[in-house]
Amino acid sequence: MPYELPPIMTTEEVAHFFRTCTETIHRMERAGEIQAIPGLRRVKRYRREAILALFDDEDK
């Protein structure tokens, strides 16, 4: 794997990976482009595989 990412990422970590702000990540989630792990209340967490899949989609 070319990216060294943790298996579970916070909103801040995802934003840093994409070089954007956390609000953009929240907007992407509301638009259905990225899915947070369900059941974690107000704290958003994202799976590494979902982030890398989204990143790979943008490369195409």
VEXBARO-938645 format. One line per 2 residues: for each residue x, y, z of N, C-alpha, C. Coordinates in steps of 0.001 Angstrom, whole numbers, always signed. Example, Ala and Ser with C-alpha at 12.3 -4.5 7.8 and 13.67 -1.06 7.14 Angstrom:
# residues 2
+13190:-5690:+7800:+12300:-4500:+7800:+13200:-3300:+7800; +12850:-2250:+7080:+13670:-1060:+7140:+12900:+30:+7870
END
This chain:
# residues 60
+847:-1176:+0:+0:+0:+0:+896:+1244:+0; +673:+2173:-916:+1546:+3338:-1005:+1295:+4372:+91
+197:+4269:+810:-140:+5256:+1834:-95:+4608:+3208; +522:+5269:+4145:+576:+4790:+5520:-506:+5526:+6311
-1699:+4980:+6306:-2826:+5584:+7008:-3301:+4650:+8105; -3815:+5212:+9199:-4377:+4349:+10246:-5656:+3683:+9747
-6046:+2552:+10325:-7251:+1856:+9864:-8532:+2655:+10080; -8558:+3451:+11141:-9703:+4320:+11435:-9178:+5746:+11527
-9824:+6661:+10813:-9332:+8038:+10750:-10374:+9026:+11255; -9890:+10105:+11861:-10769:+11190:+12300:-11040:+12122:+11118
-11974:+13017:+11309:-12269:+14017:+10280:-11024:+14846:+9984; -10294:+15204:+11013:-9085:+16009:+10840:-8031:+15262:+10036
-7877:+13973:+10290:-6895:+13177:+9548:-7284:+13046:+8077; -8564:+12854:+7823:-9036:+12750:+6437:-8824:+14079:+5715
-9156:+15180:+6389:-8967:+16502:+5788:-7493:+16742:+5481; -6624:+16348:+6383:-5185:+16513:+6161:-4728:+15674:+4962
-5224:+14454:+4848:-4872:+13578:+3733:-5266:+14201:+2390; -6461:+14790:+2348:-6935:+15420:+1108:-6487:+16866:+965
-5773:+17374:+1986:-5310:+18770:+1981:-6464:+19745:+1817; -7444:+19568:+2668:-8621:+20429:+2659:-9027:+20691:+4103
-10134:+21373:+4296:-10602:+21662:+5655:-11629:+20614:+6102; -11872:+20565:+7388:-12800:+19578:+7932:-14224:+19807:+7438
-14594:+21052:+7192:-15950:+21324:+6699:-16169:+20676:+5336; -15149:+20634:+4502:-15274:+19967:+3204:-15551:+18476:+3397
-14908:+17857:+4362:-15146:+16440:+4646:-16577:+16237:+5129; -17057:+17136:+5984:-18451:+17050:+6449:-19425:+17221:+5279
-19128:+18131:+4371:-19983:+18324:+3181:-19981:+17073:+2316; -18826:+16460:+2144:-18730:+15235:+1349:-19566:+14127:+1988
-19566:+14065:+3305:-20368:+13052:+3992:-21857:+13315:+3785; -22274:+14564:+3948:-23696:+14902:+3751:-24149:+14623:+2320
-23233:+14783:+1354:-23554:+14539:-56:-23510:+13052:-412; -23076:+12221:+532:-23015:+10791:+274:-21752:+10337:-432
-20763:+11213:-537:-19521:+10862:-1216:-18597:+10041:-326; -18755:+10178:+965:-17926:+9456:+1933:-18837:+9073:+3092
-18584:+7912:+3671:-19455:+7430:+4735:-18680:+7304:+6038; -19239:+7893:+7091:-18647:+7768:+8423:-19054:+6422:+9011
-18280:+5960:+9964:-18622:+4717:+10651:-19854:+4991:+11504; -20906:+4210:+11347:-22132:+4464:+12099:-21981:+4135:+13580
-22780:+4826:+14392:-22869:+4507:+15802:-21843:+5157:+16695; -21123:+6133:+16216:-20126:+6791:+17050:-20591:+8166:+17521
-21870:+8347:+17587:-22470:+9601:+18052:-21984:+10777:+17235; -21559:+11817:+17890:-21163:+13029:+17172:-19712:+13009:+16703
-18947:+12053:+17171:-17543:+11946:+16771:-17484:+11150:+15477; -17000:+11777:+14432:-16943:+11117:+13133:-15630:+10365:+12974
-15743:+9143:+12474:-14582:+8328:+12152:-14824:+7710:+10780; -13744:+7483:+10053:-13839:+6965:+8690:-12863:+5809:+8528
-13267:+4809:+7761:-12402:+3654:+7503:-11378:+3997:+6408; -10167:+3528:+6610:-9085:+3770:+5656:-9469:+3320:+4243
-10115:+2156:+4138:-10479:+1628:+2824:-11426:+2574:+2079; -12344:+3190:+2804:-13285:+4125:+2178:-12562:+5370:+1682
-11596:+5829:+2448:-10836:+7021:+2053:-9987:+6728:+827; -9306:+5595:+842:-8462:+5247:-302:-9293:+4985:-1551
-10469:+4402:-1390:-11349:+4177:-2545:-11782:+5505:-3146; -12090:+6463:-2303:-12478:+7786:-2793:-11298:+8456:-3487
-10140:+8332:-2902:-8935:+8909:-3498:-8662:+8271:-4860; -8800:+6952:-4967:-8590:+6255:-6233:-9609:+6678:-7276
-10864:+6924:-6860:-11898:+7387:-7796:-11544:+8735:-8391; -10920:+9622:-7607:-10559:+10946:-8100:-9392:+10910:-9058
-8577:+9856:-9001:-7453:+9722:-9921:-7886:+9352:-11330; -9071:+8800:-11461:-9529:+8323:-12777:-10127:+9416:-13596
END
